[in-house]
Amino acid sequence: MKKFHIHLVSDSTGETVDHVSRASLVQFSKIEPIEHVWTLVRSTDQLKKVITAIGEHPGFVLYTFVNQTHCELLEEGCRRLQVPCISILDPIISALGTYLNAQTLARPGSQHVMDAEYFSRIEAMQFALAHDDGQSTWDLDDADVVLMGVSRTSKTPTSIYLANRGIKTANIPIVPGCPIPKEVFEVTSPLVIGLTKDPKRLVEIRRQRLKMLDQDENTDYVDLETVTKEISDARRLYAKNDWNVINVSRKSIEETAATVIQIYQDHQELNS
C-alpha cells in the first residue's frame, strides 16, 4: 500500500475539493492518502501557515480559491517546495466564462448561498428523516420518491443522499409476515421504486450486520433459502404494482441514487 500526503486547500468549506479528490483517488488501487484539510483560508497569514505545513509534509495539493492573489501565492509556494499544485475549478470556470462571455462573481463559498434550493434540500432532509423505515405513512403522498425494499438494501442511506439533492424521499421496509402500509398503494404523486439485491450478497451483508451487533447468526434472517424467497416475494410485489426496480447488488449508494434520479426525472417529464 503506497502512502502519500495530499493537501486540500479551500477558501470555503472544502466540500468541493474533498468530493473531487475522493472521486479521483478511487480510480487508483493500493494507495493510502494522508489527507491534510485546510478550509476557510481567506487571509495571507492563513495561507502562509498552509504553505509552511505543506513544506513539512510535501505532497499533492488541490485547491479552490477565487482570490487571484491567493492562487498566485499558493502556486508560488508550491513551486518553491517542488510539489504539484492544481486548481480544480479554474479550467472549468475559465472555459464557461469564455463560452458565456461573462465574468465570474469571485465570491468564496458562493455555492452555499442560502437560496430556495438550499431550503428545499433542508426540507427534503427533514422529510427523509421523518419518513425513514416506514414512519409517518399518513402523508406519504407528499413524497417525491418512495423506496421499497427488504432489510439491508440501502434504503435509508439512499434516501438521505437523495434528500441532499432536494428530493423528498420516504422508505418502506418489506418485512416477512408484516403487511405493507395501505398508504403505499394509495399514493398518486410519488414515484415508487423497489430495491432488490442478490440473495447471496444480501446474506453476507446481513451476517456482517449481526456480527457488528454481536447477535446470534442462527436465524432465518441470514438463511439463504429464506432470504431468496424474501427477495422473490418482493420482486413479485414490485411487478404486481408495476413499480420500477433497481438491483443494488453491485451499486454504491451514489450509483443507486443516480439511477433513482434518472428514473425520477424521466417520470417528471412524462407527467409534465
ZAMARGU-4260 file (C-alpha; in steps of 0.2 Angstrom, whole numbers, plus 5000, padded with zeros to 4 digits):
<rodrens>
0) 5000/5000/5000 | 5008/5016/4994 | 5006/5031/5006 | 5007/5049/5001 | 5002/5066/5008
5) 4988/5076/4999 | 4983/5094/5004 | 4966/5100/5001 | 4965/5119/5002 | 4950/5130/5001
10) 4943/5147/5005 | 4926/5140/5009 | 4920/5124/5017 | 4931/5112/5007 | 4917/5102/5001
15) 4920/5104/4983 | 4939/5100/4984 | 4935/5085/4995 | 4922/5077/4983 | 4934/5080/4968
20) 4949/5072/4977 | 4939/5057/4983 | 4931/5054/4965 | 4949/5055/4958 | 4958/5044/4971
25) 4945/5030/4970 | 4952/5027/4952 | 4968/5021/4960 | 4972/5004/4969 | 4984/5001/4983
30) 4986/5019/4989 | 4983/5026/5006 | 4981/5045/5005 | 4986/5055/5021 | 4974/5070/5020
35) 4978/5087/5026 | 4962/5098/5025 | 4963/5117/5026 | 4947/5126/5025 | 4941/5144/5026
40) 4958/5150/5021 | 4955/5169/5017 | 4970/5179/5023 | 4988/5180/5018 | 4993/5174/5035
45) 4982/5159/5035 | 4989/5154/5018 | 5007/5156/5024 | 5004/5144/5038 | 4996/5132/5025
50) 5012/5133/5014 | 5023/5130/5029 | 5013/5114/5033 | 5014/5108/5015 | 5033/5110/5017
55) 5033/5099/5032 | 5023/5086/5023 | 5026/5088/5005 | 5013/5081/4994 | 5000/5084/4980
60) 4990/5100/4983 | 4972/5103/4977 | 4964/5119/4980 | 4949/5131/4976 | 4952/5149/4978
65) 4943/5164/4970 | 4955/5177/4976 | 4968/5178/4962 | 4982/5184/4973 | 4980/5169/4985
70) 4980/5157/4970 | 4997/5165/4965 | 5004/5164/4982 | 5000/5146/4984 | 5006/5141/4967
75) 5022/5151/4970 | 5025/5142/4987 | 5022/5125/4979 | 5034/5129/4966 | 5047/5133/4979
80) 5043/5117/4988 | 5043/5107/4971 | 5026/5099/4974 | 5012/5098/4961 | 4998/5111/4964
85) 4981/5110/4955 | 4966/5122/4955 | 4951/5111/4952 | 4939/5124/4946 | 4949/5137/4937
90) 4949/5127/4920 | 4930/5124/4921 | 4926/5142/4926 | 4938/5149/4913 | 4930/5139/4899
95) 4912/5143/4905 | 4917/5162/4906 | 4923/5161/4888 | 4908/5152/4882 | 4896/5163/4891
100) 4906/5179/4888 | 4903/5183/4906 | 4913/5187/4922 | 4913/5177/4937 | 4907/5183/4954
105) 4924/5179/4963 | 4915/5176/4979 | 4921/5162/4991 | 4908/5149/4996 | 4895/5156/4983
110) 4889/5138/4980 | 4882/5138/4998 | 4871/5154/4997 | 4855/5151/5006 | 4843/5152/4992
115) 4827/5142/4988 | 4837/5127/4983 | 4846/5127/4999 | 4830/5127/5009 | 4822/5114/4998
120) 4837/5102/5002 | 4834/5106/5021 | 4815/5102/5019 | 4819/5086/5009 | 4831/5080/5023
125) 4818/5083/5037 | 4806/5073/5027 | 4818/5059/5024 | 4822/5058/5042 | 4803/5059/5047
130) 4799/5045/5035 | 4813/5033/5037 | 4809/5014/5039 | 4790/5016/5037 | 4787/5030/5048
135) 4773/5043/5046 | 4765/5035/5031 | 4749/5046/5034 | 4757/5059/5022 | 4766/5048/5010
140) 4758/5056/4995 | 4769/5072/4999 | 4785/5062/4994 | 4794/5064/4978 | 4800/5046/4979
145) 4795/5031/4989 | 4809/5017/4991 | 4803/4999/4995 | 4815/4985/4999 | 4819/4971/5011
150) 4831/4974/5025 | 4849/4979/5021 | 4845/4985/5003 | 4852/5003/5007 | 4835/5011/5008
155) 4840/5024/5022 | 4857/5030/5015 | 4850/5031/4998 | 4835/5042/5005 | 4847/5053/5014
160) 4858/5055/4998 | 4843/5059/4988 | 4837/5072/5001 | 4853/5081/4999 | 4849/5083/4981
165) 4832/5091/4986 | 4822/5075/4983 | 4809/5071/4997 | 4811/5053/4999 | 4802/5040/5011
170) 4807/5022/5013 | 4796/5007/5017 | 4803/4991/5023 | 4797/4974/5017 | 4796/4963/5032
175) 4790/4944/5030 | 4774/4942/5039 | 4771/4961/5041 | 4758/4970/5030 | 4764/4984/5019
180) 4756/5000/5024 | 4740/5003/5014 | 4745/5021/5010 | 4759/5014/4999 | 4746/5008/4987
185) 4735/5024/4988 | 4749/5036/4983 | 4746/5046/4967 | 4760/5058/4966 | 4776/5049/4972
190) 4787/5038/4961 | 4788/5021/4969 | 4804/5011/4967 | 4808/4994/4973 | 4826/4990/4978
195) 4832/4972/4976 | 4848/4963/4979 | 4857/4946/4975 | 4852/4934/4989 | 4870/4928/4992
200) 4876/4946/4993 | 4862/4951/5005 | 4866/4936/5017 | 4884/4941/5018 | 4879/4959/5022
205) 4866/4953/5035 | 4879/4942/5043 | 4891/4956/5045 | 4877/4967/5052 | 4873/4953/5065
210) 4892/4951/5070 | 4893/4970/5072 | 4878/4969/5084 | 4885/4953/5092 | 4869/4944/5089
215) 4865/4926/5085 | 4868/4921/5067 | 4857/4905/5068 | 4841/4914/5061 | 4831/4915/5046
220) 4837/4932/5043 | 4853/4925/5036 | 4846/4909/5029 | 4850/4908/5011 | 4834/4899/5006
225) 4823/4910/5017 | 4831/4926/5010 | 4830/4920/4992 | 4811/4918/4995 | 4810/4935/5003
230) 4818/4943/4988 | 4807/4934/4976 | 4791/4939/4985 | 4797/4957/4985 | 4800/4956/4966
235) 4783/4949/4964 | 4776/4964/4974 | 4785/4976/4963 | 4779/4968/4947 | 4761/4967/4953
240) 4761/4985/4956 | 4771/4990/4940 | 4784/4998/4951 | 4802/5002/4944 | 4815/4991/4951
245) 4834/4994/4954 | 4846/4980/4958 | 4858/4987/4970 | 4869/4971/4972 | 4884/4979/4964
250) 4880/4998/4966 | 4886/5011/4978 | 4874/5022/4987 | 4879/5036/4974 | 4876/5025/4959
255) 4859/5019/4966 | 4854/5037/4970 | 4860/5042/4952 | 4849/5029/4945 | 4834/5034/4955
260) 4837/5052/4950 | 4837/5047/4931 | 4820/5037/4933 | 4813/5052/4943 | 4817/5065/4930
265) 4810/5053/4916 | 4794/5051/4927 | 4793/5070/4929 | 4794/5073/4910 | 4781/5060/4906
270) 4769/5068/4919 | 4773/5086/4915
</rodrens>
